[in-house]
Amino acid sequence: MKKIVILMLIAISAFLIGCDSLNREIIETDYFSVQLIRRRRRAIVLELTELGKQQEILAIPMYVEGLPVRQIGGSRGMFGGMFHIGSENIRKLYIPHTVEEIYPRSIYISFEALIIVSKDYPKQDFISDIRLSGWHVYVVKYMCEETELNVFFNYNFEDAPNSGIFWVDFIDEEQLYLLPPTPVRRGFSFSGWYMDHLGQTPWNNLMPASAEETLRVYANWQSLK
């Protein structure tokens, strides 16, 4: 009887694992290998493509095929090691607020690289995972009172995610940056970045010229109804 129960449990486990694997697929974007878990409505950025490894500046995507990116890195299995974002060429890496977990020791980048985290008051373990994730010492800047930032892109609508912060940056004299992707709001279309909440003065696309300058811009929205 015990053998039958054990065999049934094994069969059920295999069935569940098989069903779950059918809902997972790995695709490649230009710069990243991404696992899509459609049943759970999430995506995981696993590692860099060969083209991604050549880049000096990269942004982890917020969405891939409509699924929010919730994790960076992961395990290849019991004996397969780990996936990781690794390149000595990267000097700046953006992590969007959609990311909830960074797999331990999953980011390996150059000594002088800067990581920008567009997340409001992240949990301590989230930040610790970033600081301890590589064999190098590098700077991490994130949405916290103790961290200096000088670029802020705001969602600019009530109940926006991430306390209304869409994208942040730190720009000094080296001027190494990416423009943010287009923000998304259900039932609205994005119509540009403005210097004020009311959408009266369009942003001129100029970034700060030094670390002492600050830029704050606000998304403008048009209803689709």
N, C-alpha and C positions, 0 to 999 in steps of 0.2 A: 504493500500500500504506500509506504514512504517513497519507494522508488517511482511509483506512478505520479505521486504529487510532485516530486523533484523534477521529473521529466516534463510534467505539465508546466511548471514554473519556468523551466528553461525554454520551452516552446513559446510561452507567452512573452518572455523577455526578448527572445529572438524576433518575434513578430513585431513587438513595439519598436525595437531598434530598427528593424527593416522599414516600418512605416515612417519613423522619424527621418531615416536617411533619404526616403523618397521626397521629403519636403526640404532637403538641403541640396544646394548645388554650389559649385565654385566657378566663378567667372573672373575674367580679367578686364579691368578698365585700362586706360593708357598707363597709369602709374601703379595700380594696386591689384593684388589678388584678393577677391572678396567672396566670402561665403554668405549665401542667401538662405535664410531660414524662413520660408514664406508662412508656414503654419504659425510661427511665433511672431511674425511681423517684425523681423529684425535682421540686420546685416552685421557681419564681422569683417573688418579689414585685417587680413592675415599677414600679408607681406608685400614687398615691393616687386614690381616687374623689373625686367632689365632696364627699360626706359626710366622707370621710377628711380632706380639706383643712380642714374646719371644726373639727377636734378639737384640743384643747390637749395631750392625752396619748394616745399610741398604743403598741401592742406589735406588732411583726412576728410573725405567727403561726408556731408551730413546725411545724404540719402543716396542709395544705389538702387535703381529700378523701383523707386517709390518706397523702399524700406529704409527706416532710420538706422544709421550705423550706431550700434550700442557698445561695441567692444573692439579693442585693438589687440591683435595677437591671439595665440591659443596653442593648444597641444596638438601634435600630430598623432598622438596615440601613445600607448604604453611604452613603446620602444622607438618612437619616431622623433623624439625631440620636440622642439617648439617652433611655431611660426613667429617671426619677429620683423619689425621694421628696422632694417639695418643698412646703413650706407655711410661711408666716410665723407661723401660729397655733400651731404645735407648740412646746411648752415642755419636753416630756420624751418620749423615744423609747427603747423597750426593743428590744434585739436578742437573740434567743435563741441558745443554744449550737449549735443545728442549722445556723445560717448559717456557711458556710465561705468565702464570697467576697462582697465588696462591690465592685460594679463601680465603677471610678474615677469620681470626681465625680458620684456618684449620690444624694447626700443634701444637700438644700438646706433648712435650717431656720433658725429665728430666732437672733438674736445671743446670747440668754441661755439657749438650750436646753441640756438635759442629755441625753447619750446614755448609756444603761446597757447594757453588754455582758455577758451571762451566760455567759462563756466562760473556761475555765481557761488562763491563760498564752498568749494568742493570739500568732500569728506577728506579727513586727514589721510586715510589709506589710499585714496585716489592719488593724492599728491605724492605720497611716499612711493607708490609704485613707479611713478615717473622718475623721481629722483634716484631710485635705486635700480632702475631697469637696465642700465648699461655698465660698461667697464670704464666709462669716461666721466669726467666732471663737466657739467654744462649748466646753463642758467635756465630756470623755469619761471615763467611769469604767468599768473592766473588771476582770476577775479577775486581779489582779496585786498583788504585795507593795507596789508603789509607789502603789497607788490605794486611797483610803479608801472602804470600803463599810460599811454598818451593818445590812443585812438579808440573811439567808441562808436559802433554802429548800433542804433536802437530800432527795435521792431516798431515801436510807436503805436501800440494799440492796447486797450485794456485786456488784462489777463493773458498777456503775451508770455511765452515760455522764457525760462531763464531770467526771471525778474526784468524782462524787457530787453535784455542785452543779446544782440544777435552775433556780434563779431567784435573782437578787441585786438589791439596790436600794440607793439612798442617799436617805435621807429626812431633811430638816432641818425647820426651823420652818414652812416653806411647806406641808408635808404634801401634796405633789402625787405621787400614786402610783396604781398599779393593783394589784389582787390578782392573783396568778399564775393561769394556766390550770390545769386538772386534769392532773397528771402521768400518764404511761402506763408500765405495766410488763407485759410479756408474761406471761400466765398468772395475773395478779393483778388485783384491783380495788382502787382507791384508796379508803381509808376515813377520810381526814381528816388534818389537820396536828396534830402533837403537840409539846410542849415538850421531850420526851426521846426517846431512841432506841427505848425499849421500848413506847411508845404508852400511857403511863399517865396523862399530864396533857394534856388537849386544849388546843390553842391557843385563846385567847379572841378572836382576830381583831383584836387591838389592835396597831397599828404603833408604832414609836418616836415619841416626842413631840419629839425633838430629834436633832441629828447626834451627840450624845454617847451616846445610848442604842443598844444593839445587840439585834437579834432573831435567834435561831437556832431554826428549827423543822424537824421531821422528818416525812416522809410515813409513814403507816401503811398496811399492805397486808393484804389478805385473799386467800388462795389460791382460785382458781376450781375446783380439783380436788375 
